Amino acid sequence: MVAQPIPELAAFVEAFIEVSGSNLPLLGLPSFQSLICINLAEGWSSIGKKSGRQINIQGDYLFSHSDDMFLAKFPPHASFFFVKLKPGKASVMLKSNGCEIQDEQIDLTEIIDVNGLHEFHSQHDFYARVSTMQKLLLQLVNASSINHKLITIDRAFHLLQTRTFIDIDRLCNNLSITYPTLRRYFVEQVGFSP
Protein backbone atom coordinates (compact mmCIF):
# COMPACT_ATOMS: atom_id res chain seq x y z
CA MET A 1 0.00 0.00 0.00
CA VAL A 2 1.16 3.55 -0.72
CA ALA A 3 0.04 6.94 0.61
CA GLN A 4 1.21 10.48 -0.11
CA PRO A 5 2.17 12.92 2.68
CA ILE A 6 0.04 15.82 3.86
CA PRO A 7 1.10 19.22 2.41
CA GLU A 8 3.03 20.17 5.58
CA LEU A 9 5.32 17.15 5.06
CA ALA A 10 5.52 17.16 1.25
CA ALA A 11 8.92 18.89 1.28
CA PHE A 12 10.34 16.08 3.44
CA VAL A 13 8.45 12.86 2.65
CA GLU A 14 8.18 11.19 -0.75
CA ALA A 15 5.70 8.47 0.28
CA PHE A 16 4.48 6.10 2.98
CA ILE A 17 4.69 2.45 1.95
CA GLU A 18 3.62 -0.78 3.63
CA VAL A 19 4.94 -4.12 2.38
CA SER A 20 4.46 -7.73 3.41
CA GLY A 21 7.55 -9.89 2.98
CA SER A 22 8.20 -13.04 1.04
CA ASN A 23 11.06 -15.49 0.72
CA LEU A 24 12.35 -13.57 -2.27
CA PRO A 25 15.52 -11.51 -1.82
CA LEU A 26 15.43 -7.80 -2.66
CA LEU A 27 18.36 -5.95 -4.21
CA GLY A 28 18.58 -2.34 -2.96
CA LEU A 29 20.47 0.13 -5.11
CA PRO A 30 22.59 3.06 -3.91
CA SER A 31 20.28 5.97 -3.13
CA PHE A 32 20.28 9.62 -2.10
CA GLN A 33 17.09 8.99 -0.19
CA SER A 34 16.83 7.85 3.41
CA LEU A 35 14.22 5.41 4.60
CA ILE A 36 12.44 5.00 7.91
CA CYS A 37 11.71 1.31 8.38
CA ILE A 38 9.33 0.05 11.05
CA ASN A 39 9.01 -3.70 11.57
CA LEU A 40 5.38 -4.74 11.94
CA ALA A 41 6.18 -8.47 12.28
CA GLU A 42 9.41 -10.47 11.89
CA GLY A 43 12.82 -8.90 11.33
CA TRP A 44 15.05 -9.38 8.31
CA SER A 45 18.71 -9.36 7.28
CA SER A 46 20.74 -7.35 4.81
CA ILE A 47 24.23 -7.69 3.33
CA GLY A 48 26.12 -4.75 1.79
CA LYS A 49 27.43 -5.79 -1.64
CA LYS A 50 30.49 -3.52 -1.53
CA SER A 51 31.22 -3.58 2.19
CA GLY A 52 30.18 -7.19 2.86
CA ARG A 53 28.70 -6.00 6.16
CA GLN A 54 25.73 -8.08 7.33
CA ILE A 55 22.98 -6.45 9.37
CA ASN A 56 20.16 -8.21 11.19
CA ILE A 57 17.21 -5.85 11.50
CA GLN A 58 14.94 -6.56 14.47
CA GLY A 59 13.72 -3.09 15.50
CA ASP A 60 12.73 0.20 13.91
CA TYR A 61 15.42 2.19 12.09
CA LEU A 62 16.27 5.13 9.90
CA PHE A 63 18.43 3.90 7.03
CA SER A 64 20.43 6.82 5.72
CA HIS A 65 21.43 7.40 2.12
CA SER A 66 24.06 4.99 0.86
CA ASP A 67 26.51 4.47 -1.97
CA ASP A 68 26.40 0.70 -1.40
CA MET A 69 24.03 -1.86 -2.90
CA PHE A 70 22.55 -4.37 -0.49
CA LEU A 71 20.80 -7.71 -0.67
CA ALA A 72 17.90 -8.00 1.76
CA LYS A 73 16.29 -11.30 2.76
CA PHE A 74 12.81 -11.29 4.26
CA PRO A 75 11.14 -14.15 6.14
CA PRO A 76 7.73 -15.29 4.80
CA HIS A 77 5.65 -13.46 7.43
CA ALA A 78 7.61 -10.20 7.53
CA SER A 79 5.69 -6.92 7.29
CA PHE A 80 7.13 -3.40 7.16
CA PHE A 81 6.05 0.23 7.14
CA PHE A 82 8.42 2.54 5.27
CA VAL A 83 8.68 6.31 5.10
CA LYS A 84 10.64 7.26 1.99
CA LEU A 85 12.28 10.61 2.75
CA LYS A 86 13.33 13.07 0.09
CA PRO A 87 17.09 13.50 -0.55
CA GLY A 88 18.92 15.37 2.21
CA LYS A 89 15.89 15.55 4.51
CA ALA A 90 17.09 12.98 7.06
CA SER A 91 20.07 15.19 7.89
CA VAL A 92 17.70 18.12 8.47
CA MET A 93 15.46 16.07 10.76
CA LEU A 94 18.53 14.86 12.67
CA LYS A 95 20.12 18.33 12.66
CA SER A 96 23.34 16.82 11.29
CA ASN A 97 25.55 16.96 8.23
CA GLY A 98 24.66 14.57 5.39
CA CYS A 99 28.18 13.13 5.39
CA GLU A 100 27.87 12.21 9.08
CA ILE A 101 24.94 9.86 8.56
CA GLN A 102 25.85 8.30 5.20
CA ASP A 103 25.62 4.48 5.27
CA GLU A 104 24.24 4.48 8.84
CA GLN A 105 21.38 2.60 10.48
CA ILE A 106 20.03 4.79 13.27
CA ASP A 107 17.73 3.34 15.93
CA LEU A 108 14.41 5.16 15.50
CA THR A 109 14.09 5.71 19.25
CA GLU A 110 16.96 8.21 18.90
CA ILE A 111 14.75 10.30 16.60
CA ILE A 112 11.12 9.63 17.54
CA ASP A 113 9.75 9.56 21.08
CA VAL A 114 9.29 5.99 22.41
CA ASN A 115 5.68 6.73 23.42
CA GLY A 116 5.00 7.91 19.87
CA LEU A 117 6.42 4.67 18.47
CA HIS A 118 4.24 2.67 20.89
CA GLU A 119 1.21 4.62 19.64
CA PHE A 120 2.25 3.87 16.05
CA HIS A 121 2.63 0.14 16.75
CA SER A 122 -0.81 0.04 18.42
CA GLN A 123 -2.54 1.06 15.16
CA HIS A 124 -4.20 -1.81 13.27
CA ASP A 125 -4.52 -0.51 9.72
CA PHE A 126 -2.34 1.24 7.16
CA TYR A 127 -4.14 4.60 7.13
CA ALA A 128 -4.13 4.86 10.92
CA ARG A 129 -0.38 4.16 10.85
CA VAL A 130 0.11 6.85 8.16
CA SER A 131 -1.84 9.37 10.24
CA THR A 132 0.12 8.57 13.40
CA MET A 133 3.47 8.71 11.58
CA GLN A 134 2.60 12.07 10.03
CA LYS A 135 1.83 13.44 13.49
CA LEU A 136 5.18 12.14 14.78
CA LEU A 137 7.11 13.55 11.81
CA LEU A 138 5.45 16.96 12.14
CA GLN A 139 6.97 17.16 15.62
CA LEU A 140 10.44 16.74 14.05
CA VAL A 141 9.96 19.21 11.24
CA ASN A 142 9.59 22.96 11.46
CA ALA A 143 9.48 25.52 8.68
CA SER A 144 12.77 27.12 9.69
CA SER A 145 14.66 23.92 8.92
CA ILE A 146 14.00 24.34 5.19
CA ASN A 147 16.96 26.28 3.85
CA HIS A 148 18.08 27.60 0.49
CA LYS A 149 20.59 24.75 0.06
CA LEU A 150 17.84 22.14 0.28
CA ILE A 151 15.60 24.14 -2.05
CA THR A 152 18.43 24.23 -4.60
CA ILE A 153 19.03 20.48 -4.19
CA ASP A 154 15.29 19.78 -4.63
CA ARG A 155 15.25 21.82 -7.85
CA ALA A 156 18.37 20.01 -9.09
CA PHE A 157 16.85 16.58 -8.38
CA HIS A 158 13.65 17.57 -10.16
CA LEU A 159 15.55 18.71 -13.25
CA LEU A 160 17.73 15.59 -13.23
CA GLN A 161 14.71 13.28 -12.85
CA THR A 162 12.89 14.92 -15.75
CA ARG A 163 16.14 14.65 -17.74
CA THR A 164 15.82 18.29 -18.71
CA PHE A 165 19.45 19.00 -17.83
CA ILE A 166 21.80 16.01 -18.07
CA ASP A 167 24.86 18.21 -18.63
CA ILE A 168 26.11 19.55 -15.26
CA ASP A 169 27.07 22.96 -16.71
CA ARG A 170 23.55 23.48 -18.14
CA LEU A 171 22.08 22.34 -14.83
CA CYS A 172 24.18 24.86 -12.88
CA ASN A 173 23.27 27.63 -15.33
CA ASN A 174 19.56 26.88 -14.89
CA LEU A 175 19.93 26.92 -11.11
CA SER A 176 22.02 30.14 -11.27
CA ILE A 177 24.78 28.55 -9.24
CA THR A 178 28.40 27.56 -9.82
CA TYR A 179 29.35 23.89 -9.84
CA PRO A 180 31.63 24.19 -6.76
CA THR A 181 28.73 25.69 -4.79
CA LEU A 182 26.25 23.06 -6.02
CA ARG A 183 28.75 20.33 -5.18
CA ARG A 184 29.25 21.77 -1.68
CA TYR A 185 25.48 21.91 -1.10
CA PHE A 186 25.11 18.27 -2.17
CA VAL A 187 28.05 17.04 -0.08
CA GLU A 188 26.91 18.98 3.03
CA GLN A 189 23.23 18.09 2.82
CA VAL A 190 23.12 14.72 1.03
CA GLY A 191 26.61 13.28 1.40
CA PHE A 192 27.23 12.83 -2.35
CA SER A 193 28.28 15.12 -5.17
CA PRO A 194 25.74 15.88 -7.92
Secondary structure, DSSP 8 states (H G I E B T S, - for coil): -EE---GGGTTTEEEEEEEE--SSEEEE--BS--EEEEESS--EEEEETTT--EEEE-S-EEE--BSS-EEEE--TT-EEEEEEE-TTHHHHHTTS-HHHHTT-EEEGGGTS-HHHHHHHHH--SHHHHHHHHHHHHHHH--GGG--HHHHHHHHHHHHHHTTS--SHHHHHHHHT--HHHHHHHHHHHTSS--
